[in-house]
Amino acid sequence: MSLYENLMKVKKKIDQSTAKSGRDPDSVVLIAVTKEADMDSIRQILKFGIKNLAENYAQKLVRKSEQFTNAIWHFIGRIQTNKLKYIVPRCEYIHSVWREEELKEINKIAERFQKIQKILIEVNVSGEPTKAGVDPIKLEKLLKAASSLSAVQIVGLMTMAPYVENPQEVRWIFSKLRQLRDIYRKDFPSLEHLSMGMSNDFEVALEEGATMIRIGRAIFKGE
């Protein structure tokens, strides 16, 4: 299948999944994850109307963001604080923040660039020891720490579910993240987005309230 056909298939699934939960499909931000995509493929999907692109690695982000300056860039990979100087100037959103030292470093760099950096806090809902993300019971403390910083704005929560053959098995993870967002939104009203769902499980994530989905393989490989 062509890239266009892959994209249309993803969009059809977005329409179907949002309809199930009575939501507007236009309320979902489709983020194309470009970590395995070549420049020509990225160029094509931008022509098809995709505006939001994401990278996992700072070096790839630098190279690709210089090529595609009109895209809205997201960083979704593991954060190394020494690489934040490359990430902050280029990204509208950073999804994978979960330590206070990362917040402070982002704030410092964002102040230098006179910008407010939009951030999503990564939450380790599944409790897997190998996964990044703040423990849900420590989330409030991190949100309070972020609220004291002048150049960052926490706009949502992010999580990664384990890969499983049947996405229904991880529905509870997406549901839990939504519950956490709803609880803390009362005190932190900018907490709007739920970044959850990838190529193998985004339909279930959408049914549970995802506002941002991170899709790579389904767009670029048709998987």
BALOBA-1460 file (C-alpha; in Angstrom, 3 decimals):
// residues 223
<rec num="1" residu="m" x="0.000" y="0.000" z="0.000"/>
<rec num="2" residu="s" x="1.074" y="3.584" z="-0.620"/>
<rec num="3" residu="l" x="1.767" y="6.118" z="2.106"/>
<rec num="4" residu="y" x="-1.460" y="7.881" z="1.215"/>
<rec num="5" residu="e" x="-3.449" y="4.643" z="1.560"/>
<rec num="6" residu="n" x="-1.760" y="3.900" z="4.896"/>
<rec num="7" residu="l" x="-2.638" y="7.357" z="6.151"/>
<rec num="8" residu="m" x="-6.252" y="7.097" z="5.011"/>
<rec num="9" residu="k" x="-6.546" y="3.730" z="6.782"/>
<rec num="10" residu="v" x="-5.287" y="5.292" z="10.033"/>
<rec num="11" residu="k" x="-7.680" y="8.233" z="9.650"/>
<rec num="12" residu="k" x="-10.601" y="5.884" z="9.063"/>
<rec num="13" residu="k" x="-9.767" y="4.059" z="12.307"/>
<rec num="14" residu="i" x="-9.585" y="7.416" z="14.112"/>
<rec num="15" residu="d" x="-13.062" y="8.279" z="12.813"/>
<rec num="16" residu="q" x="-14.460" y="4.921" z="13.918"/>
<rec num="17" residu="s" x="-12.834" y="4.960" z="17.362"/>
<rec num="18" residu="t" x="-13.848" y="8.520" z="18.195"/>
<rec num="19" residu="a" x="-17.399" y="7.813" z="17.019"/>
<rec num="20" residu="k" x="-17.611" y="4.973" z="19.565"/>
<rec num="21" residu="s" x="-16.919" y="7.391" z="22.405"/>
<rec num="22" residu="g" x="-18.966" y="10.254" z="20.959"/>
<rec num="23" residu="r" x="-15.971" y="12.451" z="20.189"/>
<rec num="24" residu="d" x="-15.047" y="14.707" z="17.295"/>
<rec num="25" residu="p" x="-12.203" y="13.146" z="15.250"/>
<rec num="26" residu="d" x="-10.804" y="16.656" z="14.763"/>
<rec num="27" residu="s" x="-10.115" y="16.778" z="18.512"/>
<rec num="28" residu="v" x="-7.344" y="14.185" z="18.004"/>
<rec num="29" residu="v" x="-3.801" y="15.244" z="17.146"/>
<rec num="30" residu="l" x="-2.266" y="12.650" z="14.823"/>
<rec num="31" residu="i" x="1.499" y="12.687" z="15.356"/>
<rec num="32" residu="a" x="3.606" y="10.914" z="12.734"/>
<rec num="33" residu="v" x="6.649" y="9.300" z="14.363"/>
<rec num="34" residu="t" x="9.488" y="9.714" z="11.879"/>
<rec num="35" residu="k" x="12.293" y="7.767" z="13.571"/>
<rec num="36" residu="e" x="12.417" y="5.132" z="10.784"/>
<rec num="37" residu="a" x="11.127" y="7.329" z="7.956"/>
<rec num="38" residu="d" x="13.290" y="8.676" z="5.164"/>
<rec num="39" residu="m" x="13.176" y="12.312" z="4.082"/>
<rec num="40" residu="d" x="11.079" y="11.626" z="0.991"/>
<rec num="41" residu="s" x="8.397" y="9.817" z="2.999"/>
<rec num="42" residu="i" x="8.251" y="12.683" z="5.493"/>
<rec num="43" residu="r" x="7.937" y="15.157" z="2.635"/>
<rec num="44" residu="q" x="5.018" y="13.152" z="1.235"/>
<rec num="45" residu="i" x="2.999" y="12.962" z="4.447"/>
<rec num="46" residu="l" x="3.401" y="16.696" z="4.995"/>
<rec num="47" residu="k" x="1.876" y="17.193" z="1.532"/>
<rec num="48" residu="f" x="-1.019" y="14.953" z="2.637"/>
<rec num="49" residu="g" x="-1.803" y="17.392" z="5.451"/>
<rec num="50" residu="i" x="0.039" y="15.934" z="8.441"/>
<rec num="51" residu="k" x="1.457" y="18.806" z="10.494"/>
<rec num="52" residu="n" x="2.723" y="17.103" z="13.655"/>
<rec num="53" residu="l" x="5.943" y="15.071" z="13.560"/>
<rec num="54" residu="a" x="7.805" y="13.330" z="16.384"/>
<rec num="55" residu="e" x="11.326" y="12.104" z="16.969"/>
<rec num="56" residu="n" x="12.881" y="9.833" z="19.590"/>
<rec num="57" residu="y" x="16.486" y="10.960" z="19.260"/>
<rec num="58" residu="a" x="17.954" y="14.465" z="19.551"/>
<rec num="59" residu="q" x="20.374" y="14.064" z="16.630"/>
<rec num="60" residu="k" x="17.633" y="12.927" z="14.258"/>
<rec num="61" residu="l" x="15.419" y="15.728" z="15.510"/>
<rec num="62" residu="v" x="18.078" y="18.319" z="14.677"/>
<rec num="63" residu="r" x="18.609" y="16.973" z="11.164"/>
<rec num="64" residu="k" x="14.939" y="16.527" z="10.282"/>
<rec num="65" residu="s" x="13.654" y="19.717" z="11.881"/>
<rec num="66" residu="e" x="16.157" y="21.695" z="9.815"/>
<rec num="67" residu="q" x="14.691" y="20.087" z="6.680"/>
<rec num="68" residu="f" x="11.040" y="20.479" z="7.659"/>
<rec num="69" residu="t" x="10.761" y="23.827" z="9.389"/>
<rec num="70" residu="n" x="6.988" y="24.163" z="8.887"/>
<rec num="71" residu="a" x="6.152" y="21.032" z="10.891"/>
<rec num="72" residu="i" x="5.126" y="21.073" z="14.549"/>
<rec num="73" residu="w" x="7.793" y="18.977" z="16.242"/>
<rec num="74" residu="h" x="7.326" y="16.725" z="19.265"/>
<rec num="75" residu="f" x="10.040" y="14.917" z="21.222"/>
<rec num="76" residu="i" x="8.887" y="11.545" z="22.545"/>
<rec num="77" residu="g" x="12.108" y="9.680" z="23.423"/>
<rec num="78" residu="r" x="14.116" y="9.108" z="26.566"/>
<rec num="79" residu="i" x="15.530" y="12.407" z="27.761"/>
<rec num="80" residu="q" x="19.223" y="12.961" z="28.362"/>
<rec num="81" residu="t" x="19.578" y="16.316" z="30.080"/>
<rec num="82" residu="n" x="22.719" y="17.172" z="28.097"/>
<rec num="83" residu="k" x="20.680" y="16.855" z="24.871"/>
<rec num="84" residu="l" x="17.882" y="19.194" z="25.961"/>
<rec num="85" residu="k" x="19.772" y="22.162" z="24.503"/>
<rec num="86" residu="y" x="19.024" y="20.641" z="21.073"/>
<rec num="87" residu="i" x="15.434" y="19.630" z="21.850"/>
<rec num="88" residu="v" x="13.933" y="22.724" z="23.494"/>
<rec num="89" residu="p" x="14.619" y="25.224" z="20.670"/>
<rec num="90" residu="r" x="13.104" y="22.883" z="18.080"/>
<rec num="91" residu="c" x="10.076" y="21.319" z="19.750"/>
<rec num="92" residu="e" x="6.619" y="22.662" z="20.425"/>
<rec num="93" residu="y" x="5.962" y="19.708" z="22.757"/>
<rec num="94" residu="i" x="8.169" y="17.422" z="24.846"/>
<rec num="95" residu="h" x="6.205" y="14.305" z="25.874"/>
<rec num="96" residu="s" x="8.623" y="12.248" z="27.903"/>
<rec num="97" residu="v" x="9.460" y="14.370" z="30.948"/>
<rec num="98" residu="w" x="9.255" y="12.647" z="34.306"/>
<rec num="99" residu="r" x="12.034" y="13.938" z="36.566"/>
<rec num="100" residu="e" x="12.311" y="17.252" z="38.349"/>
<rec num="101" residu="e" x="15.872" y="17.813" z="37.107"/>
<rec num="102" residu="e" x="14.590" y="17.549" z="33.527"/>
<rec num="103" residu="l" x="11.930" y="20.164" z="34.242"/>
<rec num="104" residu="k" x="14.479" y="22.558" z="35.708"/>
<rec num="105" residu="e" x="16.870" y="22.162" z="32.798"/>
<rec num="106" residu="i" x="14.076" y="22.635" z="30.254"/>
<rec num="107" residu="n" x="12.946" y="25.746" z="32.111"/>
<rec num="108" residu="k" x="16.467" y="27.183" z="32.080"/>
<rec num="109" residu="i" x="16.882" y="26.625" z="28.322"/>
<rec num="110" residu="a" x="13.360" y="27.842" z="27.511"/>
<rec num="111" residu="e" x="14.041" y="31.076" z="29.423"/>
<rec num="112" residu="r" x="17.141" y="31.570" z="27.309"/>
<rec num="113" residu="f" x="15.085" y="31.202" z="24.139"/>
<rec num="114" residu="q" x="12.252" y="33.342" z="25.547"/>
<rec num="115" residu="k" x="9.651" y="30.647" z="25.022"/>
<rec num="116" residu="i" x="7.137" y="28.727" z="27.099"/>
<rec num="117" residu="q" x="7.913" y="25.050" z="26.586"/>
<rec num="118" residu="k" x="4.849" y="22.809" z="26.413"/>
<rec num="119" residu="i" x="5.410" y="19.570" z="28.291"/>
<rec num="120" residu="l" x="3.571" y="16.302" z="28.870"/>
<rec num="121" residu="i" x="4.526" y="14.312" z="31.954"/>
<rec num="122" residu="e" x="5.274" y="10.648" z="31.240"/>
<rec num="123" residu="v" x="3.538" y="8.380" z="33.743"/>
<rec num="124" residu="n" x="4.530" y="4.748" z="34.260"/>
<rec num="125" residu="v" x="0.964" y="3.507" z="34.680"/>
<rec num="126" residu="s" x="1.834" y="-0.159" z="34.089"/>
<rec num="127" residu="g" x="4.515" y="-0.123" z="36.802"/>
<rec num="128" residu="e" x="7.039" y="-1.932" z="34.595"/>
<rec num="129" residu="p" x="10.533" y="-1.502" z="36.093"/>
<rec num="130" residu="t" x="12.119" y="-1.173" z="32.638"/>
<rec num="131" residu="k" x="9.821" y="1.679" z="31.593"/>
<rec num="132" residu="a" x="10.454" y="5.371" z="32.067"/>
<rec num="133" residu="g" x="7.857" y="7.564" z="33.705"/>
<rec num="134" residu="v" x="6.878" y="8.896" z="37.077"/>
<rec num="135" residu="d" x="5.058" y="6.637" z="39.526"/>
<rec num="136" residu="p" x="1.387" y="7.734" z="39.621"/>
<rec num="137" residu="i" x="1.624" y="8.368" z="43.378"/>
<rec num="138" residu="k" x="4.444" y="10.883" z="42.770"/>
<rec num="139" residu="l" x="2.684" y="12.696" z="39.938"/>
<rec num="140" residu="e" x="1.150" y="15.430" z="42.091"/>
<rec num="141" residu="k" x="4.541" y="16.362" z="43.540"/>
<rec num="142" residu="l" x="5.997" y="16.710" z="40.034"/>
<rec num="143" residu="l" x="3.065" y="18.818" z="38.850"/>
<rec num="144" residu="k" x="3.546" y="21.143" z="41.815"/>
<rec num="145" residu="a" x="7.256" y="21.441" z="41.044"/>
<rec num="146" residu="a" x="6.450" y="22.321" z="37.428"/>
<rec num="147" residu="s" x="3.915" y="24.963" z="38.449"/>
<rec num="148" residu="s" x="6.670" y="26.966" z="40.166"/>
<rec num="149" residu="l" x="8.679" y="27.264" z="36.925"/>
<rec num="150" residu="s" x="8.113" y="30.278" z="34.694"/>
<rec num="151" residu="a" x="9.052" y="28.911" z="31.261"/>
<rec num="152" residu="v" x="7.289" y="25.537" z="31.184"/>
<rec num="153" residu="q" x="3.631" y="24.664" z="30.864"/>
<rec num="154" residu="i" x="2.369" y="21.166" z="31.615"/>
<rec num="155" residu="v" x="-0.301" y="20.559" z="28.989"/>
<rec num="156" residu="g" x="-0.979" y="16.861" z="29.534"/>
<rec num="157" residu="l" x="0.093" y="13.357" z="30.469"/>
<rec num="158" residu="m" x="1.728" y="10.659" z="28.370"/>
<rec num="159" residu="t" x="2.151" y="6.902" z="28.763"/>
<rec num="160" residu="m" x="3.359" y="3.848" z="26.877"/>
<rec num="161" residu="a" x="1.521" y="0.557" z="27.231"/>
<rec num="162" residu="p" x="3.348" y="-2.775" z="26.894"/>
<rec num="163" residu="y" x="3.168" y="-4.351" z="23.441"/>
<rec num="164" residu="v" x="0.505" y="-7.071" z="23.424"/>
<rec num="165" residu="e" x="-1.244" y="-9.014" z="20.676"/>
<rec num="166" residu="n" x="-4.676" y="-8.027" z="21.996"/>
<rec num="167" residu="p" x="-4.859" y="-4.270" z="22.750"/>
<rec num="168" residu="q" x="-7.889" y="-4.851" z="24.986"/>
<rec num="169" residu="e" x="-5.425" y="-6.169" z="27.585"/>
<rec num="170" residu="v" x="-3.909" y="-2.690" z="27.986"/>
<rec num="171" residu="r" x="-7.165" y="-0.713" z="27.930"/>
<rec num="172" residu="w" x="-6.928" y="-0.289" z="31.716"/>
<rec num="173" residu="i" x="-3.648" y="1.617" z="31.307"/>
<rec num="174" residu="f" x="-5.241" y="4.232" z="29.056"/>
<rec num="175" residu="s" x="-8.281" y="4.432" z="31.312"/>
<rec num="176" residu="k" x="-6.045" y="4.981" z="34.353"/>
<rec num="177" residu="l" x="-4.136" y="7.804" z="32.651"/>
<rec num="178" residu="r" x="-7.426" y="9.510" z="31.792"/>
<rec num="179" residu="q" x="-8.540" y="9.197" z="35.417"/>
<rec num="180" residu="l" x="-5.271" y="10.742" z="36.618"/>
<rec num="181" residu="r" x="-5.644" y="13.634" z="34.174"/>
<rec num="182" residu="d" x="-9.219" y="14.240" z="35.320"/>
<rec num="183" residu="i" x="-8.241" y="14.184" z="39.011"/>
<rec num="184" residu="y" x="-5.351" y="16.637" z="38.710"/>
<rec num="185" residu="r" x="-6.939" y="18.889" z="36.113"/>
<rec num="186" residu="k" x="-9.006" y="20.480" z="38.888"/>
<rec num="187" residu="d" x="-5.856" y="21.972" z="40.420"/>
<rec num="188" residu="f" x="-3.823" y="22.166" z="37.193"/>
<rec num="189" residu="p" x="-6.293" y="23.363" z="34.524"/>
<rec num="190" residu="s" x="-3.731" y="23.409" z="31.678"/>
<rec num="191" residu="l" x="-3.581" y="19.594" z="31.955"/>
<rec num="192" residu="e" x="-5.536" y="18.962" z="28.762"/>
<rec num="193" residu="h" x="-3.870" y="16.325" z="26.606"/>
<rec num="194" residu="l" x="-3.568" y="12.559" z="26.855"/>
<rec num="195" residu="s" x="-0.696" y="11.341" z="24.676"/>
<rec num="196" residu="m" x="-1.334" y="7.611" z="24.471"/>
<rec num="197" residu="g" x="-1.682" y="5.005" z="21.769"/>
<rec num="198" residu="m" x="0.705" y="3.846" z="19.050"/>
<rec num="199" residu="s" x="0.299" y="1.825" z="15.858"/>
<rec num="200" residu="n" x="-0.759" y="-1.396" z="17.614"/>
<rec num="201" residu="d" x="-3.152" y="0.024" z="20.218"/>
<rec num="202" residu="f" x="-4.262" y="3.550" z="19.228"/>
<rec num="203" residu="e" x="-7.888" y="2.555" z="18.602"/>
<rec num="204" residu="v" x="-8.348" y="1.432" z="22.209"/>
<rec num="205" residu="a" x="-6.464" y="4.519" z="23.430"/>
<rec num="206" residu="l" x="-8.832" y="6.752" z="21.457"/>
<rec num="207" residu="e" x="-11.855" y="5.018" z="22.935"/>
<rec num="208" residu="e" x="-10.392" y="5.811" z="26.371"/>
<rec num="209" residu="g" x="-9.892" y="9.498" z="25.596"/>
<rec num="210" residu="a" x="-6.511" y="9.936" z="23.873"/>
<rec num="211" residu="t" x="-6.095" y="13.430" z="22.411"/>
<rec num="212" residu="m" x="-2.670" y="12.729" z="20.893"/>
<rec num="213" residu="i" x="-1.673" y="9.465" z="19.219"/>
<rec num="214" residu="r" x="1.886" y="8.655" z="18.158"/>
<rec num="215" residu="i" x="1.875" y="6.626" z="14.947"/>
<rec num="216" residu="g" x="4.928" y="5.411" z="13.048"/>
<rec num="217" residu="r" x="4.663" y="1.899" z="11.584"/>
<rec num="218" residu="a" x="1.002" y="2.146" z="10.552"/>
<rec num="219" residu="i" x="1.761" y="5.220" z="8.443"/>
<rec num="220" residu="f" x="5.212" y="4.524" z="7.060"/>
<rec num="221" residu="k" x="5.108" y="0.716" z="6.815"/>
<rec num="222" residu="g" x="1.398" y="-0.051" z="6.696"/>
<rec num="223" residu="e" x="1.702" y="-2.367" z="9.712"/>
